[in-house]
Amino acid sequence: MLPTVDFCGLETTRLIIGANPFGGFSHQSEERNREMVSYYTVERIIETWGRAEAAGINTMITNNETPHVIEAVRQYLASGGKLQWIAQVSFRNSPSMLEAVDTVVDIGAKALYFHGGLVDELYAKKDADTLRTWVEHARKRGVPVGVAGHHPGAHDWVNSLDLVDFHTVCFFNCGSLHYGKGDRFHLADIFPAVECIRRIRKPCIGYKIMGSGRIQPLMAFEFAFENIKPGDVVNVGVHRGDKDNMVEENAAMVARILDGG
């Protein structure tokens, strides 16, 4: 197994396998989105998780709203898949956030965090009451609870409220494709992002460390692990349609970096 940390009570490898490519969220182009969705059938997603297990990864993250991805999660966990599932939760396909939380916990999520676009909106409105309601409900289900967010200010605001167990911090203040703001990747964003991660004492998951494919992987991994806290982890998706052994290559790079190689 790759090196692990105690992440809110979960023994978690410092590399988590993400899922944006599974759902066609390339953050590059509509053509690229369609290519990813076409490639990643339920069967191929489950195969990818099996390869992640074999490569020494023990945790995965997916959203709760892409139908074929959540179906893959159901089948994978029901068949005894070994990866721990951390769910990114929105209520796009649920009557309410509370019901969305219940659904992912019932399926088998070991931890969850609220979608970054939604948290960005709560931050803009300074709506602590809604966030508090979501968090309190999730805590009753007995899982660690976190937030995602694209802007360091959103994380600083949530951190000041002392509500959550962990933060999922985007390396790029790229807005939210799902809320009509488009994609924005400025390299200068990564410095405020890692400063934010270091400010927050709670465990953090760094995501979009490669700028959704815009940064060379080895450079991205080296920068991330040199700048996040020792107890933090990174979440990285893979598109095996580009390179079949991408899971294994990423795991090997992380193993070398964390071993000082």
N, C-alpha and C positions, 0 to 999 in steps of 0.2 A: 504494500500500500504506500501511496505517497505520504509525505509528512502530514500529520494531522494537528489540529488544535481543539481545545474545548470551546466550542462555539455555543454559548447559552445552554450548556449541558449536553450538547450533541458532539460526539467525536467526528470532526469534519475534516476531510482533506482540504489542503489550502487551495487546491484547484477544484472547482465545482463545474460540472458540465451544464451549460445553459441550453435554451431552447428557441431563441428567436428565429433561427433558420428553419426549425421544424414547422413553425406557423407562417413562414413567408414574410417575416419582418426583417428585411435586409437592411433597411435604412440606406438604400442605394438607389433603386429604381423599381418601377412597377414590373418591368420585364424580369428583373432579378427576383422579385417577390414570387412571381409565377413559377419561375424555374425551381425555387426552393420548395414550394408547395407540391409541385409535380414530383419532385424527387422523394420527398419525405412522406411516404405512406406510413400507416400505423406500423406495419411490419418492419420497415426500415428504421423507424424511430426506436422500436424495441431492440432491434439488432444493435443500434448505436449505443444504447445504454449497456447492453451486454459487453460490448467492446470497451466501454468506459470502466466497467467493473474489472475486466481482465487487465486493463492498463493501470490499475491501482487507484482509481477515483472511487469515492464512496458516497457521493451526494450529487443530486441533480436539482435543477430549478426549472419549473415550467409555469406558464400562466394557467389560469383556470377557465379561459374563455374561448380558446380555439378548439372546435369540436373534435377534430381528429387527434389533436395532441392530448386532450384530456381523456379520450378513449384509449389512447396508447398508455397513459398513466394507469388507468383502471386495469387494463389487461396485464401490464407489467407487474404491478404490485400484487394483483390477485394470483399471479402465477409464481410468486415468491421472489421477484426481483430484489436484489440486495441494496440498490442505491437508496439512500434516504431522500425523501422528497420534501423540498422547501417550496411552498406554493406562493406565486405572485397572484394576489387576489384583487379582482375588480368585481363590479356587479353589473357589467354590461349584459350578461345573459342570465341574471338572477333578479328576482323581485326586490331584493335589498342586499346590502353588504352583509348583514347579519346572517342571512340565509346562504350567501356565498361562502362565508367563513365555515358555517356548519357543513356544507357540502364537501369542501376540501379536507376538513378534518375527518369526516366520515369515510372518505376515500382512502386516507392514510397519510396525510401531510404530517410531518414531524415538526414543522415550524412554518410560519407564513409571514408575508409582509404585504402591505397595501401598495397598489400600483402607483408608480411615480407621478403619472399625470394627474391622478386624483389628489395625491398629497400636495403637488404643486398648487392645485386649485385651492385646497384648504389653507395653504400658507398665504396665498394671495388675499384670501378673505379673512385671514387670522381666525379661522373657525376651529378653535380648539375643542369645542363641545362635541362636534361630529366625530372628530378623531378619537376623543376620549370614549365615546359610545362604542365605536368599532373595537378599540383596544380592549376595553373592559369585557366585551362579549367574547373576544378571542381568548382572553386569559381564562375565562370560565371553562373553555374547552381544553385547557391544560397544555397549550403549546406556546413556545417562545413567539413573540410578536415583534415585527419590525415595520419600518417604512422604507420605501424607495423615494427618490426625488432627483430631479435633474439640476437643481440649483443649490449650491452650498447653503444659501440663506434658508432654504426650506428645512434642511437638516439642522442648522443652528436653532431655528425656531422650535422644531420638534424636540430637540435635545434640551432646550430650556424648559420645556414642559415636563420632562422626566417621566414620559409615559411608556416608552417602548424599551424592548430588550436589545435591539440591534438596528443598525442603519445599513441600507443598501444604496451606495453612493455612486452616481454616474460620473465617469471621468470627463464627460463632455456636457456642457450646459446646452443640450441640443434641442430643447423644447420637447414637444410631444407630437409625434406623427398622428396619433389617434385623436387629437383635439384640434387638428387643422393648422398647427403652427409650423409644420414642415420640419425638415432635418437641417441642423446647423452644427457643423463640426469645426471648431476653431482650436488649433493645437494649444494655444495659451490657456485654454480652460483646464487642462490637466493639473496645472500647478495649484490653483485654488481648490481643486477637488481633493488632492492628497493632503493639502493643509487642513481641510475640513475633516478628513478622516483622522488625522493625528490629533486634532482638537477634541474630537468626540472620544471619550474614554470607553464607551461601550463598543462591543465588537462590530466590525463593519465588513460588508461584502462590496468589493469594488467591481463595477460592471462597465461595459463598453470600453475596456482598457485598450482595445485595438481600434477604437473609433469605427466600429462596425466594418472592419476589413480594410481600413485606411492606413494602418500602421503595421509594420513588419512584426510578426509574432514574438521573436526572440527579444527585440527591443522593447516591446510592450510588457512582456513578462518581467524582464530585468528591471525596468523602471517601476513597475507596480510593486514588486517585492522589496525593492530598495526603499520605497517611500511609504508603504502602509505599515501599520503596527504589527508586531510579531504575532499577535493573536487574530489577525484579520485574514480574510480569504478573498479569492477572485472568482468571478463567474464568467465563463467564456463559452459561447456557442460555437458549433462547428457545422460547416457545410461540406459533407463528404462528397457531394457532387463535384467539388473542385479538386479534392484530393482524398482518396479513399481512406488513407491511414492518418488523417488529420488528428483524430482522438489520440492515437498512440504517439504521434509526434509532439503534441502539446504536453502530454503527460511526461514524456522523456525530457523535454526542455525544462519543465518545472522541477523535475527531480534533480537535474544537473544544477540549476540555479540555487535551489535550496540546500544542496549539498556543498555549495561553494565552488562548483565546477565552472 
